Amino acid sequence: MNDTTGTSGPETTVLQSALRGLACKCPRCGQGKLYAGFLTLAPSCERCGLDYSFIDTGDGPAIFIIMLAGGIVVACALIVEVKYQPPYWLHAVLWLPLILATTLLPLRAMKSLLIALQFHHKAAPGRLVDRAK
C-alpha cells in the first residue's frame, strides 16, 4: 500500500477495522464516509483526509457475494423443485428477486469490509526483492 500518512493505529483491532468496514466508514478514523455513490469511492476521507487512491479490491467482493448467493439460491431452488415441482415461470418469479437481493444488497458492505481489512493489514502489491548473490 502507498504511504497513507498514518496507520490504523496500534490500538485498532481487526474487529474494530471490520466494524468500520461494515459501516462503510473510513478505515483509519472510522468517521468519514467511504463512498460518494453506491459503489463509487470518495477521493479521500472528509474527516481525517486519508487518500483513498491506495484502495484496490478488484473483483474480490463480487466473487465472495456470488459464491454465497449462488449457494443459497441454488439450494432453495432445488428444495422447492424437489418438494413442490412448480412450473418454470414460477421459478423465475421466485428466484430472480432473491438473486438480486442476495447479490446487490450486501455488495457495498463487503467491498468496504475488504477495504478496511486491506488497510488494517497494510496490504500492498507484491514487489520483487533484489537478492545479492
Phi and psi in radians as a Rosetta constraint file:
Dihedral C 1 N 2 CA 2 C 2 CIRCULARHARMONIC -1.190 0.35
Dihedral N 2 CA 2 C 2 N 3 CIRCULARHARMONIC 2.830 0.35
Dihedral C 2 N 3 CA 3 C 3 CIRCULARHARMONIC -1.133 0.35
Dihedral N 3 CA 3 C 3 N 4 CIRCULARHARMONIC 2.060 0.35
Dihedral C 3 N 4 CA 4 C 4 CIRCULARHARMONIC -1.745 0.35
Dihedral N 4 CA 4 C 4 N 5 CIRCULARHARMONIC 0.285 0.35
Dihedral C 4 N 5 CA 5 C 5 CIRCULARHARMONIC 0.865 0.35
Dihedral N 5 CA 5 C 5 N 6 CIRCULARHARMONIC 0.969 0.35
Dihedral C 5 N 6 CA 6 C 6 CIRCULARHARMONIC 2.501 0.35
Dihedral N 6 CA 6 C 6 N 7 CIRCULARHARMONIC 2.781 0.35
Dihedral C 6 N 7 CA 7 C 7 CIRCULARHARMONIC -2.118 0.35
Dihedral N 7 CA 7 C 7 N 8 CIRCULARHARMONIC 3.120 0.35
Dihedral C 7 N 8 CA 8 C 8 CIRCULARHARMONIC -1.284 0.35
Dihedral N 8 CA 8 C 8 N 9 CIRCULARHARMONIC -0.118 0.35
Dihedral C 8 N 9 CA 9 C 9 CIRCULARHARMONIC 1.552 0.35
Dihedral N 9 CA 9 C 9 N 10 CIRCULARHARMONIC 2.562 0.35
Dihedral C 9 N 10 CA 10 C 10 CIRCULARHARMONIC -1.203 0.35
Dihedral N 10 CA 10 C 10 N 11 CIRCULARHARMONIC -0.380 0.35
Dihedral C 10 N 11 CA 11 C 11 CIRCULARHARMONIC -1.491 0.35
Dihedral N 11 CA 11 C 11 N 12 CIRCULARHARMONIC -0.165 0.35
Dihedral C 11 N 12 CA 12 C 12 CIRCULARHARMONIC -1.436 0.35
Dihedral N 12 CA 12 C 12 N 13 CIRCULARHARMONIC 2.115 0.35
Dihedral C 12 N 13 CA 13 C 13 CIRCULARHARMONIC -1.597 0.35
Dihedral N 13 CA 13 C 13 N 14 CIRCULARHARMONIC 2.961 0.35
Dihedral C 13 N 14 CA 14 C 14 CIRCULARHARMONIC -1.086 0.35
Dihedral N 14 CA 14 C 14 N 15 CIRCULARHARMONIC -0.673 0.35
Dihedral C 14 N 15 CA 15 C 15 CIRCULARHARMONIC -1.105 0.35
Dihedral N 15 CA 15 C 15 N 16 CIRCULARHARMONIC -0.759 0.35
Dihedral C 15 N 16 CA 16 C 16 CIRCULARHARMONIC -1.106 0.35
Dihedral N 16 CA 16 C 16 N 17 CIRCULARHARMONIC -0.720 0.35
Dihedral C 16 N 17 CA 17 C 17 CIRCULARHARMONIC -1.128 0.35
Dihedral N 17 CA 17 C 17 N 18 CIRCULARHARMONIC -0.713 0.35
Dihedral C 17 N 18 CA 18 C 18 CIRCULARHARMONIC -1.131 0.35
Dihedral N 18 CA 18 C 18 N 19 CIRCULARHARMONIC -0.713 0.35
Dihedral C 18 N 19 CA 19 C 19 CIRCULARHARMONIC -1.158 0.35
Dihedral N 19 CA 19 C 19 N 20 CIRCULARHARMONIC -0.637 0.35
Dihedral C 19 N 20 CA 20 C 20 CIRCULARHARMONIC -1.103 0.35
Dihedral N 20 CA 20 C 20 N 21 CIRCULARHARMONIC -0.710 0.35
Dihedral C 20 N 21 CA 21 C 21 CIRCULARHARMONIC -1.134 0.35
Dihedral N 21 CA 21 C 21 N 22 CIRCULARHARMONIC -0.802 0.35
Dihedral C 21 N 22 CA 22 C 22 CIRCULARHARMONIC -1.131 0.35
Dihedral N 22 CA 22 C 22 N 23 CIRCULARHARMONIC -0.481 0.35
Dihedral C 22 N 23 CA 23 C 23 CIRCULARHARMONIC -1.477 0.35
Dihedral N 23 CA 23 C 23 N 24 CIRCULARHARMONIC -0.024 0.35
Dihedral C 23 N 24 CA 24 C 24 CIRCULARHARMONIC 1.059 0.35
Dihedral N 24 CA 24 C 24 N 25 CIRCULARHARMONIC 0.726 0.35
Dihedral C 24 N 25 CA 25 C 25 CIRCULARHARMONIC -1.911 0.35
Dihedral N 25 CA 25 C 25 N 26 CIRCULARHARMONIC 2.960 0.35
Dihedral C 25 N 26 CA 26 C 26 CIRCULARHARMONIC -1.004 0.35
Dihedral N 26 CA 26 C 26 N 27 CIRCULARHARMONIC 2.334 0.35
Dihedral C 26 N 27 CA 27 C 27 CIRCULARHARMONIC -1.217 0.35
Dihedral N 27 CA 27 C 27 N 28 CIRCULARHARMONIC -0.340 0.35
Dihedral C 27 N 28 CA 28 C 28 CIRCULARHARMONIC -1.570 0.35
Dihedral N 28 CA 28 C 28 N 29 CIRCULARHARMONIC -0.925 0.35
Dihedral C 28 N 29 CA 29 C 29 CIRCULARHARMONIC -1.722 0.35
Dihedral N 29 CA 29 C 29 N 30 CIRCULARHARMONIC -0.393 0.35
Dihedral C 29 N 30 CA 30 C 30 CIRCULARHARMONIC 1.317 0.35
Dihedral N 30 CA 30 C 30 N 31 CIRCULARHARMONIC 0.202 0.35
Dihedral C 30 N 31 CA 31 C 31 CIRCULARHARMONIC -1.983 0.35
Dihedral N 31 CA 31 C 31 N 32 CIRCULARHARMONIC -0.827 0.35
Dihedral C 31 N 32 CA 32 C 32 CIRCULARHARMONIC -1.300 0.35
Dihedral N 32 CA 32 C 32 N 33 CIRCULARHARMONIC 2.775 0.35
Dihedral C 32 N 33 CA 33 C 33 CIRCULARHARMONIC -1.302 0.35
Dihedral N 33 CA 33 C 33 N 34 CIRCULARHARMONIC 2.521 0.35
Dihedral C 33 N 34 CA 34 C 34 CIRCULARHARMONIC -1.606 0.35
Dihedral N 34 CA 34 C 34 N 35 CIRCULARHARMONIC -0.540 0.35
Dihedral C 34 N 35 CA 35 C 35 CIRCULARHARMONIC -1.952 0.35
Dihedral N 35 CA 35 C 35 N 36 CIRCULARHARMONIC 2.557 0.35
Dihedral C 35 N 36 CA 36 C 36 CIRCULARHARMONIC -1.747 0.35
Dihedral N 36 CA 36 C 36 N 37 CIRCULARHARMONIC -0.371 0.35
Dihedral C 36 N 37 CA 37 C 37 CIRCULARHARMONIC -2.419 0.35
Dihedral N 37 CA 37 C 37 N 38 CIRCULARHARMONIC -2.741 0.35
Dihedral C 37 N 38 CA 38 C 38 CIRCULARHARMONIC -1.123 0.35
Dihedral N 38 CA 38 C 38 N 39 CIRCULARHARMONIC -0.891 0.35
Dihedral C 38 N 39 CA 39 C 39 CIRCULARHARMONIC -2.199 0.35
Dihedral N 39 CA 39 C 39 N 40 CIRCULARHARMONIC 0.132 0.35
Dihedral C 39 N 40 CA 40 C 40 CIRCULARHARMONIC -1.513 0.35
Dihedral N 40 CA 40 C 40 N 41 CIRCULARHARMONIC 2.135 0.35
Dihedral C 40 N 41 CA 41 C 41 CIRCULARHARMONIC -1.294 0.35
Dihedral N 41 CA 41 C 41 N 42 CIRCULARHARMONIC 2.544 0.35
Dihedral C 41 N 42 CA 42 C 42 CIRCULARHARMONIC -1.243 0.35
Dihedral N 42 CA 42 C 42 N 43 CIRCULARHARMONIC 2.715 0.35
Dihedral C 42 N 43 CA 43 C 43 CIRCULARHARMONIC -1.162 0.35
Dihedral N 43 CA 43 C 43 N 44 CIRCULARHARMONIC -0.599 0.35
Dihedral C 43 N 44 CA 44 C 44 CIRCULARHARMONIC -2.775 0.35
Dihedral N 44 CA 44 C 44 N 45 CIRCULARHARMONIC 2.947 0.35
Dihedral C 44 N 45 CA 45 C 45 CIRCULARHARMONIC -1.288 0.35
Dihedral N 45 CA 45 C 45 N 46 CIRCULARHARMONIC 2.358 0.35
Dihedral C 45 N 46 CA 46 C 46 CIRCULARHARMONIC -1.309 0.35
Dihedral N 46 CA 46 C 46 N 47 CIRCULARHARMONIC -0.319 0.35
Dihedral C 46 N 47 CA 47 C 47 CIRCULARHARMONIC -1.661 0.35
Dihedral N 47 CA 47 C 47 N 48 CIRCULARHARMONIC -1.021 0.35
Dihedral C 47 N 48 CA 48 C 48 CIRCULARHARMONIC -1.751 0.35
Dihedral N 48 CA 48 C 48 N 49 CIRCULARHARMONIC -0.155 0.35
Dihedral C 48 N 49 CA 49 C 49 CIRCULARHARMONIC 1.411 0.35
Dihedral N 49 CA 49 C 49 N 50 CIRCULARHARMONIC 0.219 0.35
Dihedral C 49 N 50 CA 50 C 50 CIRCULARHARMONIC -1.061 0.35
Dihedral N 50 CA 50 C 50 N 51 CIRCULARHARMONIC 2.188 0.35
Dihedral C 50 N 51 CA 51 C 51 CIRCULARHARMONIC -1.338 0.35
Dihedral N 51 CA 51 C 51 N 52 CIRCULARHARMONIC 2.144 0.35
Dihedral C 51 N 52 CA 52 C 52 CIRCULARHARMONIC -1.512 0.35
Dihedral N 52 CA 52 C 52 N 53 CIRCULARHARMONIC 0.192 0.35
Dihedral C 52 N 53 CA 53 C 53 CIRCULARHARMONIC -1.187 0.35
Dihedral N 53 CA 53 C 53 N 54 CIRCULARHARMONIC -0.316 0.35
Dihedral C 53 N 54 CA 54 C 54 CIRCULARHARMONIC -1.331 0.35
Dihedral N 54 CA 54 C 54 N 55 CIRCULARHARMONIC -0.235 0.35
Dihedral C 54 N 55 CA 55 C 55 CIRCULARHARMONIC -1.288 0.35
Dihedral N 55 CA 55 C 55 N 56 CIRCULARHARMONIC 2.244 0.35
Dihedral C 55 N 56 CA 56 C 56 CIRCULARHARMONIC -2.599 0.35
Dihedral N 56 CA 56 C 56 N 57 CIRCULARHARMONIC 1.626 0.35
Dihedral C 56 N 57 CA 57 C 57 CIRCULARHARMONIC -1.581 0.35
Dihedral N 57 CA 57 C 57 N 58 CIRCULARHARMONIC -0.287 0.35
Dihedral C 57 N 58 CA 58 C 58 CIRCULARHARMONIC 1.069 0.35
Dihedral N 58 CA 58 C 58 N 59 CIRCULARHARMONIC -2.405 0.35
Dihedral C 58 N 59 CA 59 C 59 CIRCULARHARMONIC -1.683 0.35
Dihedral N 59 CA 59 C 59 N 60 CIRCULARHARMONIC 0.123 0.35
Dihedral C 59 N 60 CA 60 C 60 CIRCULARHARMONIC -0.940 0.35
Dihedral N 60 CA 60 C 60 N 61 CIRCULARHARMONIC -0.902 0.35
Dihedral C 60 N 61 CA 61 C 61 CIRCULARHARMONIC -1.065 0.35
Dihedral N 61 CA 61 C 61 N 62 CIRCULARHARMONIC -0.722 0.35
Dihedral C 61 N 62 CA 62 C 62 CIRCULARHARMONIC -1.131 0.35
Dihedral N 62 CA 62 C 62 N 63 CIRCULARHARMONIC -0.687 0.35
Dihedral C 62 N 63 CA 63 C 63 CIRCULARHARMONIC -1.134 0.35
Dihedral N 63 CA 63 C 63 N 64 CIRCULARHARMONIC -0.793 0.35
Dihedral C 63 N 64 CA 64 C 64 CIRCULARHARMONIC -1.024 0.35
Dihedral N 64 CA 64 C 64 N 65 CIRCULARHARMONIC -0.809 0.35
Dihedral C 64 N 65 CA 65 C 65 CIRCULARHARMONIC -1.151 0.35
Dihedral N 65 CA 65 C 65 N 66 CIRCULARHARMONIC -0.752 0.35
Dihedral C 65 N 66 CA 66 C 66 CIRCULARHARMONIC -1.084 0.35
Dihedral N 66 CA 66 C 66 N 67 CIRCULARHARMONIC -0.749 0.35
Dihedral C 66 N 67 CA 67 C 67 CIRCULARHARMONIC -1.142 0.35
Dihedral N 67 CA 67 C 67 N 68 CIRCULARHARMONIC -0.779 0.35
Dihedral C 67 N 68 CA 68 C 68 CIRCULARHARMONIC -1.169 0.35
Dihedral N 68 CA 68 C 68 N 69 CIRCULARHARMONIC -0.834 0.35
Dihedral C 68 N 69 CA 69 C 69 CIRCULARHARMONIC -1.140 0.35
Dihedral N 69 CA 69 C 69 N 70 CIRCULARHARMONIC -0.685 0.35
Dihedral C 69 N 70 CA 70 C 70 CIRCULARHARMONIC -1.066 0.35
Dihedral N 70 CA 70 C 70 N 71 CIRCULARHARMONIC -0.754 0.35
Dihedral C 70 N 71 CA 71 C 71 CIRCULARHARMONIC -1.101 0.35
Dihedral N 71 CA 71 C 71 N 72 CIRCULARHARMONIC -0.742 0.35
Dihedral C 71 N 72 CA 72 C 72 CIRCULARHARMONIC -1.144 0.35
Dihedral N 72 CA 72 C 72 N 73 CIRCULARHARMONIC -0.865 0.35
Dihedral C 72 N 73 CA 73 C 73 CIRCULARHARMONIC -1.187 0.35
Dihedral N 73 CA 73 C 73 N 74 CIRCULARHARMONIC -0.740 0.35
Dihedral C 73 N 74 CA 74 C 74 CIRCULARHARMONIC -1.136 0.35
Dihedral N 74 CA 74 C 74 N 75 CIRCULARHARMONIC -0.736 0.35
Dihedral C 74 N 75 CA 75 C 75 CIRCULARHARMONIC -1.093 0.35
Dihedral N 75 CA 75 C 75 N 76 CIRCULARHARMONIC -0.772 0.35
Dihedral C 75 N 76 CA 76 C 76 CIRCULARHARMONIC -1.123 0.35
Dihedral N 76 CA 76 C 76 N 77 CIRCULARHARMONIC -0.747 0.35
Dihedral C 76 N 77 CA 77 C 77 CIRCULARHARMONIC -1.124 0.35
Dihedral N 77 CA 77 C 77 N 78 CIRCULARHARMONIC -0.696 0.35
Dihedral C 77 N 78 CA 78 C 78 CIRCULARHARMONIC -1.165 0.35
Dihedral N 78 CA 78 C 78 N 79 CIRCULARHARMONIC -0.708 0.35
Dihedral C 78 N 79 CA 79 C 79 CIRCULARHARMONIC -1.095 0.35
Dihedral N 79 CA 79 C 79 N 80 CIRCULARHARMONIC -0.805 0.35
Dihedral C 79 N 80 CA 80 C 80 CIRCULARHARMONIC -1.128 0.35
Dihedral N 80 CA 80 C 80 N 81 CIRCULARHARMONIC -0.716 0.35
Dihedral C 80 N 81 CA 81 C 81 CIRCULARHARMONIC -1.111 0.35
Dihedral N 81 CA 81 C 81 N 82 CIRCULARHARMONIC -0.796 0.35
Dihedral C 81 N 82 CA 82 C 82 CIRCULARHARMONIC -1.205 0.35
Dihedral N 82 CA 82 C 82 N 83 CIRCULARHARMONIC -0.698 0.35
Dihedral C 82 N 83 CA 83 C 83 CIRCULARHARMONIC -1.400 0.35
Dihedral N 83 CA 83 C 83 N 84 CIRCULARHARMONIC -0.727 0.35
Dihedral C 83 N 84 CA 84 C 84 CIRCULARHARMONIC -2.005 0.35
Dihedral N 84 CA 84 C 84 N 85 CIRCULARHARMONIC -0.394 0.35
Dihedral C 84 N 85 CA 85 C 85 CIRCULARHARMONIC 0.866 0.35
Dihedral N 85 CA 85 C 85 N 86 CIRCULARHARMONIC 1.017 0.35
Dihedral C 85 N 86 CA 86 C 86 CIRCULARHARMONIC -1.308 0.35
Dihedral N 86 CA 86 C 86 N 87 CIRCULARHARMONIC 2.886 0.35
Dihedral C 86 N 87 CA 87 C 87 CIRCULARHARMONIC -1.177 0.35
Dihedral N 87 CA 87 C 87 N 88 CIRCULARHARMONIC 2.823 0.35
Dihedral C 87 N 88 CA 88 C 88 CIRCULARHARMONIC -1.112 0.35
Dihedral N 88 CA 88 C 88 N 89 CIRCULARHARMONIC -0.594 0.35
Dihedral C 88 N 89 CA 89 C 89 CIRCULARHARMONIC -1.108 0.35
Dihedral N 89 CA 89 C 89 N 90 CIRCULARHARMONIC -0.560 0.35
Dihedral C 89 N 90 CA 90 C 90 CIRCULARHARMONIC -1.236 0.35
Dihedral N 90 CA 90 C 90 N 91 CIRCULARHARMONIC -0.606 0.35
Dihedral C 90 N 91 CA 91 C 91 CIRCULARHARMONIC -1.034 0.35
Dihedral N 91 CA 91 C 91 N 92 CIRCULARHARMONIC -0.775 0.35
Dihedral C 91 N 92 CA 92 C 92 CIRCULARHARMONIC -1.091 0.35
Dihedral N 92 CA 92 C 92 N 93 CIRCULARHARMONIC -0.735 0.35
Dihedral C 92 N 93 CA 93 C 93 CIRCULARHARMONIC -1.160 0.35
Dihedral N 93 CA 93 C 93 N 94 CIRCULARHARMONIC -0.629 0.35
Dihedral C 93 N 94 CA 94 C 94 CIRCULARHARMONIC -1.350 0.35
Dihedral N 94 CA 94 C 94 N 95 CIRCULARHARMONIC -0.810 0.35
Dihedral C 94 N 95 CA 95 C 95 CIRCULARHARMONIC -1.599 0.35
Dihedral N 95 CA 95 C 95 N 96 CIRCULARHARMONIC -0.453 0.35
Dihedral C 95 N 96 CA 96 C 96 CIRCULARHARMONIC -1.090 0.35
Dihedral N 96 CA 96 C 96 N 97 CIRCULARHARMONIC -0.815 0.35
Dihedral C 96 N 97 CA 97 C 97 CIRCULARHARMONIC -1.120 0.35
Dihedral N 97 CA 97 C 97 N 98 CIRCULARHARMONIC -0.628 0.35
Dihedral C 97 N 98 CA 98 C 98 CIRCULARHARMONIC -1.161 0.35
Dihedral N 98 CA 98 C 98 N 99 CIRCULARHARMONIC -0.674 0.35
Dihedral C 98 N 99 CA 99 C 99 CIRCULARHARMONIC -1.085 0.35
Dihedral N 99 CA 99 C 99 N 100 CIRCULARHARMONIC -0.804 0.35
Dihedral C 99 N 100 CA 100 C 100 CIRCULARHARMONIC -1.098 0.35
Dihedral N 100 CA 100 C 100 N 101 CIRCULARHARMONIC -0.735 0.35
Dihedral C 100 N 101 CA 101 C 101 CIRCULARHARMONIC -1.178 0.35
Dihedral N 101 CA 101 C 101 N 102 CIRCULARHARMONIC -0.717 0.35
Dihedral C 101 N 102 CA 102 C 102 CIRCULARHARMONIC -1.413 0.35
Dihedral N 102 CA 102 C 102 N 103 CIRCULARHARMONIC -0.188 0.35
Dihedral C 102 N 103 CA 103 C 103 CIRCULARHARMONIC -1.815 0.35
Dihedral N 103 CA 103 C 103 N 104 CIRCULARHARMONIC -0.775 0.35
Dihedral C 103 N 104 CA 104 C 104 CIRCULARHARMONIC -1.409 0.35
Dihedral N 104 CA 104 C 104 N 105 CIRCULARHARMONIC -0.658 0.35
Dihedral C 104 N 105 CA 105 C 105 CIRCULARHARMONIC -1.125 0.35
Dihedral N 105 CA 105 C 105 N 106 CIRCULARHARMONIC -0.805 0.35
Dihedral C 105 N 106 CA 106 C 106 CIRCULARHARMONIC -1.513 0.35
Dihedral N 106 CA 106 C 106 N 107 CIRCULARHARMONIC -0.021 0.35
Dihedral C 106 N 107 CA 107 C 107 CIRCULARHARMONIC -1.119 0.35
Dihedral N 107 CA 107 C 107 N 108 CIRCULARHARMONIC -0.750 0.35
Dihedral C 107 N 108 CA 108 C 108 CIRCULARHARMONIC -1.113 0.35
Dihedral N 108 CA 108 C 108 N 109 CIRCULARHARMONIC -0.779 0.35
Dihedral C 108 N 109 CA 109 C 109 CIRCULARHARMONIC -1.178 0.35
Dihedral N 109 CA 109 C 109 N 110 CIRCULARHARMONIC -0.655 0.35
Dihedral C 109 N 110 CA 110 C 110 CIRCULARHARMONIC -1.168 0.35
Dihedral N 110 CA 110 C 110 N 111 CIRCULARHARMONIC -0.701 0.35
Dihedral C 110 N 111 CA 111 C 111 CIRCULARHARMONIC -1.109 0.35
Dihedral N 111 CA 111 C 111 N 112 CIRCULARHARMONIC -0.787 0.35
Dihedral C 111 N 112 CA 112 C 112 CIRCULARHARMONIC -1.218 0.35
Dihedral N 112 CA 112 C 112 N 113 CIRCULARHARMONIC -0.536 0.35
Dihedral C 112 N 113 CA 113 C 113 CIRCULARHARMONIC -1.103 0.35
Dihedral N 113 CA 113 C 113 N 114 CIRCULARHARMONIC -0.803 0.35
Dihedral C 113 N 114 CA 114 C 114 CIRCULARHARMONIC -1.150 0.35
Dihedral N 114 CA 114 C 114 N 115 CIRCULARHARMONIC -0.591 0.35
Dihedral C 114 N 115 CA 115 C 115 CIRCULARHARMONIC -1.135 0.35
Dihedral N 115 CA 115 C 115 N 116 CIRCULARHARMONIC -0.790 0.35
Dihedral C 115 N 116 CA 116 C 116 CIRCULARHARMONIC -1.120 0.35
Dihedral N 116 CA 116 C 116 N 117 CIRCULARHARMONIC -0.703 0.35
Dihedral C 116 N 117 CA 117 C 117 CIRCULARHARMONIC -1.235 0.35
Dihedral N 117 CA 117 C 117 N 118 CIRCULARHARMONIC -0.606 0.35
Dihedral C 117 N 118 CA 118 C 118 CIRCULARHARMONIC -1.082 0.35
Dihedral N 118 CA 118 C 118 N 119 CIRCULARHARMONIC -0.752 0.35
Dihedral C 118 N 119 CA 119 C 119 CIRCULARHARMONIC -1.180 0.35
Dihedral N 119 CA 119 C 119 N 120 CIRCULARHARMONIC -0.757 0.35
Dihedral C 119 N 120 CA 120 C 120 CIRCULARHARMONIC -1.071 0.35
Dihedral N 120 CA 120 C 120 N 121 CIRCULARHARMONIC -0.741 0.35
Dihedral C 120 N 121 CA 121 C 121 CIRCULARHARMONIC -1.598 0.35
Dihedral N 121 CA 121 C 121 N 122 CIRCULARHARMONIC 0.091 0.35
Dihedral C 121 N 122 CA 122 C 122 CIRCULARHARMONIC 0.945 0.35
Dihedral N 122 CA 122 C 122 N 123 CIRCULARHARMONIC 0.786 0.35
Dihedral C 122 N 123 CA 123 C 123 CIRCULARHARMONIC -1.152 0.35
Dihedral N 123 CA 123 C 123 N 124 CIRCULARHARMONIC 2.462 0.35
Dihedral C 123 N 124 CA 124 C 124 CIRCULARHARMONIC -2.546 0.35
Dihedral N 124 CA 124 C 124 N 125 CIRCULARHARMONIC 2.789 0.35
Dihedral C 124 N 125 CA 125 C 125 CIRCULARHARMONIC -1.077 0.35
Dihedral N 125 CA 125 C 125 N 126 CIRCULARHARMONIC 2.614 0.35
Dihedral C 125 N 126 CA 126 C 126 CIRCULARHARMONIC -1.157 0.35
Dihedral N 126 CA 126 C 126 N 127 CIRCULARHARMONIC 2.575 0.35
Dihedral C 126 N 127 CA 127 C 127 CIRCULARHARMONIC -2.270 0.35
Dihedral N 127 CA 127 C 127 N 128 CIRCULARHARMONIC 2.573 0.35
Dihedral C 127 N 128 CA 128 C 128 CIRCULARHARMONIC -1.362 0.35
Dihedral N 128 CA 128 C 128 N 129 CIRCULARHARMONIC 2.443 0.35
Dihedral C 128 N 129 CA 129 C 129 CIRCULARHARMONIC -1.785 0.35
Dihedral N 129 CA 129 C 129 N 130 CIRCULARHARMONIC 2.236 0.35
Dihedral C 129 N 130 CA 130 C 130 CIRCULARHARMONIC -1.390 0.35
Dihedral N 130 CA 130 C 130 N 131 CIRCULARHARMONIC 1.934 0.35
Dihedral C 130 N 131 CA 131 C 131 CIRCULARHARMONIC -1.736 0.35
Dihedral N 131 CA 131 C 131 N 132 CIRCULARHARMONIC 2.236 0.35
Dihedral C 131 N 132 CA 132 C 132 CIRCULARHARMONIC -1.303 0.35
Dihedral N 132 CA 132 C 132 N 133 CIRCULARHARMONIC 2.352 0.35
